[in-house]
Amino acid sequence: MPKPSGKPKAKCKNCEGKGLLKVGNNKVRCQRCGGTGFKPGSTERD
């Protein structure tokens, strides 16, 4: 098993880590993070 790095993933500022945004009465997936809730480019790489 790979050892986890010390850096935690950064939350997406657009959706505040939820992955969903409210647009009117609808909930839509965050376009910036793709619904993951984490900042793009902050994913852990092996």
N, CA, C and O of each residue as an XYZ file, in Angstrom:
184
protein
N       0.842     -1.190      0.000
C       0.000      0.000      0.000
C       0.879      1.242      0.000
O       1.843      1.319      0.762
N       0.552      2.229     -0.860
C       1.372      3.439     -0.876
C       1.150      4.270      0.382
O       0.045      4.335      0.921
N       2.201      4.887      0.823
C       2.143      5.725      2.008
C       1.505      7.072      1.650
O       1.947      7.711      0.696
N       0.483      7.521      2.383
C      -0.138      8.798      2.042
C       0.808      9.960      2.311
O       1.547      9.965      3.295
N       0.770     10.942      1.419
C       1.632     12.100      1.606
C       1.045     12.998      2.697
O      -0.126     12.861      3.053
N       1.839     13.895      3.215
C       1.415     14.747      4.312
C       0.461     15.850      3.911
O      -0.167     16.464      4.773
N       0.335     16.122      2.595
C      -0.525     17.211      2.146
C      -1.960     16.741      1.983
O      -2.214     15.795      1.236
N      -2.904     17.379      2.664
C      -4.311     17.043      2.421
C      -4.781     17.701      1.127
O      -4.210     18.698      0.684
N      -5.816     17.143      0.532
C      -6.361     17.736     -0.680
C      -7.032     19.056     -0.322
O      -7.677     19.169      0.721
N      -6.877     20.053     -1.189
C      -7.466     21.368     -0.946
C      -8.920     21.374     -1.411
O      -9.244     20.843     -2.474
N      -9.790     21.980     -0.608
C     -11.198     22.078     -0.975
C     -11.374     23.058     -2.127
O     -10.655     24.050     -2.241
N     -12.344     22.754     -2.974
C     -12.687     23.640     -4.084
C     -13.353     24.899     -3.529
O     -14.304     24.810     -2.752
N     -12.859     26.054     -3.922
C     -13.413     27.317     -3.423
C     -14.772     27.636     -4.050
O     -15.581     28.359     -3.467
N     -15.010     27.096     -5.230
C     -16.250     27.379     -5.956
C     -17.469     26.791     -5.243
O     -18.497     27.456     -5.116
N     -17.354     25.544     -4.779
C     -18.492     24.863     -4.150
C     -18.250     24.608     -2.666
O     -19.071     23.963     -2.013
N     -17.130     25.107     -2.118
C     -16.759     24.925     -0.707
C     -16.660     23.461     -0.291
O     -17.016     23.099      0.831
N     -16.176     22.625     -1.203
C     -15.941     21.227     -0.885
C     -17.152     20.336     -0.962
O     -17.073     19.163     -0.599
N     -18.282     20.859     -1.426
C     -19.494     20.046     -1.500
C     -19.612     19.290     -2.814
O     -20.158     18.187     -2.852
N     -19.096     19.884     -3.907
C     -19.214     19.244     -5.211
C     -20.481     19.617     -5.950
O     -20.619     19.326     -7.138
N     -21.416     20.266     -5.249
C     -22.675     20.676     -5.871
C     -22.902     22.166     -5.651
O     -22.503     22.720     -4.627
N     -23.542     22.804     -6.614
C     -23.897     24.212     -6.509
C     -25.394     24.358     -6.699
O     -26.003     23.599     -7.454
N     -25.996     25.333     -6.016
C     -27.403     25.626     -6.223
C     -27.529     26.680     -7.310
O     -26.949     27.761     -7.214
N     -28.289     26.355     -8.337
C     -28.592     27.301     -9.396
C     -30.105     27.403     -9.460
O     -30.774     26.533    -10.018
N     -30.636     28.463     -8.890
C     -32.094     28.589     -8.782
C     -32.627     27.506     -7.860
O     -32.225     27.421     -6.700
N     -33.530     26.676     -8.370
C     -34.087     25.571     -7.585
C     -33.357     24.263     -7.842
O     -33.680     23.246     -7.230
N     -32.375     24.275     -8.740
C     -31.678     23.047     -9.125
C     -30.320     22.946     -8.442
O     -29.695     23.956     -8.117
N     -29.882     21.724     -8.233
C     -28.519     21.474     -7.772
C     -27.739     20.912     -8.944
O     -28.142     19.925     -9.558
N     -26.611     21.554     -9.252
C     -25.794     21.106    -10.377
C     -24.392     20.792     -9.896
O     -23.931     21.333     -8.891
N     -23.721     19.915    -10.619
C     -22.352     19.534    -10.283
C     -21.429     20.714    -10.530
O     -21.576     21.426    -11.524
N     -20.494     20.921     -9.642
C     -19.528     22.015     -9.774
C     -18.674     21.817    -11.025
O     -18.082     20.755    -11.216
N     -18.612     22.848    -11.877
C     -17.849     22.759    -13.119
C     -16.351     22.816    -12.855
O     -15.563     22.223    -13.592
N     -15.960     23.528    -11.807
C     -14.531     23.719    -11.547
C     -13.855     22.425    -11.095
O     -12.772     22.091    -11.574
N     -14.490     21.697    -10.176
C     -13.860     20.486     -9.639
C     -14.464     19.205    -10.206
O     -13.970     18.113     -9.925
N     -15.512     19.324    -10.990
C     -16.140     18.145    -11.584
C     -16.951     17.333    -10.590
O     -17.220     16.155    -10.826
N     -17.345     17.947     -9.478
C     -18.180     17.272     -8.487
C     -17.403     16.544     -7.416
O     -18.008     15.884     -6.571
N     -16.071     16.637     -7.417
C     -15.285     15.941     -6.403
C     -15.243     16.706     -5.085
O     -15.125     16.102     -4.019
N     -15.340     18.035     -5.153
C     -15.259     18.852     -3.947
C     -13.843     19.270     -3.613
O     -13.626     19.994     -2.641
N     -12.870     18.826     -4.406
C     -11.473     19.180     -4.169
C     -10.945     20.030     -5.317
O     -11.365     19.883     -6.465
N     -10.028     20.908     -4.991
C      -9.439     21.818     -5.961
C      -8.749     21.038     -7.086
O      -7.996     20.104     -6.811
N      -8.993     21.406     -8.340
C      -8.320     20.724     -9.452
C      -6.809     20.895     -9.354
O      -6.318     21.991     -9.086
N      -6.081     19.816     -9.569
C      -4.622     19.865     -9.491
C      -4.087     19.541     -8.114
O      -2.873     19.445     -7.936
N      -4.968     19.367     -7.125
C      -4.502     19.056     -5.775
C      -4.585     17.558     -5.483
O      -4.410     17.139     -4.339
N      -4.847     16.765     -6.493
C      -4.959     15.323     -6.283
C      -3.594     14.722     -5.985
O      -2.572     15.193     -6.484
N      -3.590     13.693     -5.181
C      -2.338     13.038     -4.821
C      -1.872     12.174     -5.977
O      -2.660     11.427     -6.557
N      -0.602     12.272     -6.313
C      -0.024     11.458     -7.394
C       0.997     10.491     -6.820
O       1.766     10.833     -5.921
N       0.989      9.271     -7.360
C       1.965      8.271     -6.896
C       3.248      8.382     -7.688
O       4.190      7.627     -7.446
